Amino acid sequence: MTKKSQKVALCGMVAALCTLLMFMTGVFPFATYAMPCLAGLLMVTVAVETGASWGFTLYAAVSILTIILTPDKEAMLMFVMFFGHYPITKFWLEKIKFRPLSLLLKLIVFNVCVVLAYMIIIFVFQMPDILTEFGDFGKYSVYIMLGLGNVLFFVYDFALTQIMNVYIYIFRPKFLRRSAK
C-alpha cells in the first residue's frame, strides 16, 4: 500500500474486526481460544500490506480495546500476550535467512509470552490455585503443559505460514491485483 489513507483505513477495519471477535468471547463461551487466534490471523493482512511498524501500532491499539471491552479475561490475555503480536513478529522473524536461528527466536518468543501470561494470571489476577488444581499431577503440570504448548506452537506456526502464503501468493494477486512481495 502506498497511500497513508489506505493504510489507516485497513488498520481501522482490522481493528474493528479484531475487537468484535474478542468481544464475541463473552457471547460464545467456547470461543475463548478460537477468537484470539482468529483475531491474530487478521493481523497478517496488516503485516503484509503496511509493514511491521503499522502492525505493532495496530496491535497496541487493539490490545487496549481488548483489555477494556473483552468480557473473557483469559481470551483477552491470550490475545494481548501472544496471538495479537505473533503474526506480525513472525512476519519479521521469517526474514532471518538462517532457519535454525529463526526457529529458536520464535520458540523463545512463545515461551516468554506463555510464562508471562501465567505470571499475570497467578500474581495480577490472584489465581495461584491454577497450578494445584491438577492434584498430584499439579507439580509436573507446568512442565507438561509447557511441553505440549510448544508442540502446539509449532503446529500453529506451520498453519500461520500456510495462511500467510495463501494470502501473499494467491489472494493478493487474484483479488487485490497486487504481486507477491
N, C-alpha and C positions, 0 to 999 in steps of 0.2 A: 504494500500500500504506500502510496506516495503522499497523498494529501493528509494533513493533520486532522482535518474534519472527518475523513473516513476512518482514521484510527480511533478517534474519540467516539464515533458512532458505533463501531464494532465493539469497543470496550464497554460502552454503555449497555448494548444489547446483551453481551455476555454477562455483565454484572447483574442485570435484571434476571436473566435465566438462572444463573448460579444461586442468587438469593432466593428465587422462587423454589428451586429444587431443595435448598436447605430448609426453607420454611415448611415444605411438604413432609419433612421428617416428623412433624407434630401431627400431621393428618394420617399418615401411614406408619404405624409403629414398626413394621418390618423393614422400613426404608432406612434404618439407622446406618447401615453400612453401604447400601446401594447409592443413596443420594449424594453423599460426599464424593464418592467415586465418579458418578456421572457429572457432578458439578466441576470436578477437577478435569475431566475429559474435555469440557468446553474451553478450558484454558489452552488447549493445544492450538486452537484456531488463533488465539491472540499471540502465542509464542511464534507461530509460523508467519502470520500476517504483519505483525507490528514489531516483533523483536522482544528480547528478554526484559529490557527496561520498562517497556509498556506493560508487559506481562506481570512483572513484580509489583508495579504500581496498582494494577487491577487487582492482583491477589491481596494487597494490603487493604484496598477499599472493600472488597467483598468479605474479607475476614472481619473487618469492623462491623459491617452489616450483619454478618452471620452471628457474631458474638451477641449483638443486640436483639436480633429477630428470631433466631433458631430456638424452637422450644425444646428440642432434644439436645441436651448439653454434650452427650457423648458424640453425637454426629457432628456437632459444632467443633468439638476438639479434634476430631479426626480430620475435618476439612482444614482447619487452621494449622494443625501441626504437620500434616503430610499431604493429603490429596489436593489441597489448593495450590501448593507451590511446586510439587514434584513434577508435573508435566512441563513446567517452564524450566525447572532445574535440569530435568532430563534432556530437554532440547539443547541446553547449553553443554551438559556433560557429554552428549553424543558427539560433539565436535572434537573431543580429545581423540586423537588418532591411535594412541597406544591403548588397545582394548582392555587389557588387564587393569590398567590404572583407572579407566573409565568405570569398569565394573566395581572396583574397590571403592571408589568415591561414591558411587550410587549406594552401595551397601552401607557405607559409613553414614551417609545422609539418612537412610531409612532407619538405622539403629539409633542414631542420635534422636531423631524425631519420635520414635516409639518410646524410648526411655524418658525423654522429656514429657511426653504425653502422660505416661504413667506417674511420673513425679507430680505433675499438676493434679491428676486425679487423686493421688494419695494426700498431698500436702495442701493444695489450694481448695479442692472440693471436700476435703476431710473424709476420705473414704479409705482408710488404711486396711479395712477388712477385706478389700478386694483380693488381697494376696492369700488370706487364710480361709476363704470360702470353699476351697477345694479339699479341705480336711488334711489327711496325712499326705496327700498328693501336693498340698499347698507349698511346701518348702522347695519343691522342684518345679512347681508350675511356672515360675518366672522364666526359667531356662528353657523349659519345653515350649512354652508359648512364644518365646523369642525365636527359638529354632524353627518352629512351624511358621511364624511370621516371616522369617527370612525366606523360607521356601515359597510361601505365597507371594512375597515381594517379587521374586524372580518371575513367577507366572504373570503377575500384574505388569511388570516391566516389559515382558515379552508382548503381552496383549497391547500395551500402550504403544510400543514400537510399531506393531501392525496397524493400529488405528492411525498413527501419525503417517505411515507410509501410504495408506489408502487416501488420507486427506491430501497429502502433498502430491502424489503421483497419479491419482485417479480423479478425486473430487475437484481439486483446483483447476487442472487443465480442462476438464469436461464441463463443469458448471460455472466456474468463475473466469474461464478463459485466461488463466494465468499459468505460465510454465512452472515446472517444478524448480525449486531453488537448488 
